[in-house]
Amino acid sequence: MTTLSALASLPQEWQLWINQNLARACTPRSMAEVMTRDGRFDQRLAHAAIEEARRARFPDMPGLQARPEVNTSANTITTPDRTVNVLLTLKAPRIVLLGNVLSDEECDALVAYSEQRMLRSPVVGDAEGKNEIHAYRTSRGAMLQRGESELVGRIEARLAALTRWPAERGEGLQVLRYESGNEYRPHYDWFDPGLPGPRKHLERGGQRVATIVMYLSDVERGGATSFPNIGLEVQPKKGCAVFFANVDAYGTPDQQTLHAGEPVVAGRKVIATKWLRERAYV
């Protein structure tokens, strides 16, 4: 039996539409948005068909970019040392909520390991790219080096397996503590290449293509990770994690990934954040 390619599996009028719009220099991203609107075509099929046509007729046009991805074809993901549960998935923006990423013992050990290194959390300055203290981020944090301990290395290897992205393409873990009233107001994790400060950080490994937020504690009230543009809130649950791609399938920063650490109302929230880069992070 012959298997049709993605492009050939589409109705003839849509094959013609793809080629005509590529010839008009329409972006693959905008074309995919039209094709997937109202569920007309599956997102993966649309991207694959457009990419097939682009490679055949317009090879110099920017196409799909590799990015970290979590395989959600089943309800569990088996890594070399742990079985992780898939709890929620969203296609656009790409968000996956995962359970059983860390054990209670690993969460407690990572909190204890980082406790004495906590400093006020900075943000990247737009002008020079230096770390700056701002009122919209009030947590305290500890920046860990990649693989600096057996525990850190084990967690990083698990995340690399989950996202199918090499560990060397990731920044070190950042452990963050939010006391009552602490928050991180809406922001993006991707670097804006149009600003001189963030542009300097792009030199160290390219764009932050994805983020993983791991919850190291339960929180009595508040402290959700919210995505205000899409109306999603992820409540902190010890051992769980939320993965989200900061760029779309074509490597463009995704405006839908605006997110925030909502204020902690009661209790304390501790998380570990892992930023994944486009290239090896140095």
ABEGO torsion letter per residue (X at the ends): XBBBBAAAABBAAAAAAAAAAAAAGBBAAAAAAAAABGGABBAAAAAAAAAAAAAAABAABBBBBBBBBBBAABABBBBAABBBBBABBBAOBBBBBBBGABBAAAAAAAAAAAAAABBBBBBBBAAAGBBBBBAABABBBBBBBBGABAAAAAAAAAAAAAAGBBAAABBBBBBBBBBBGBBBBBBBABBBAABAAAAAAAAAGEBBABBBBBBABBBABEGBBBBAAAGBBBBBBBGBBBBBBABBAAGBBBAAABBBBBBBABEBBBBBBBBBBABBBX
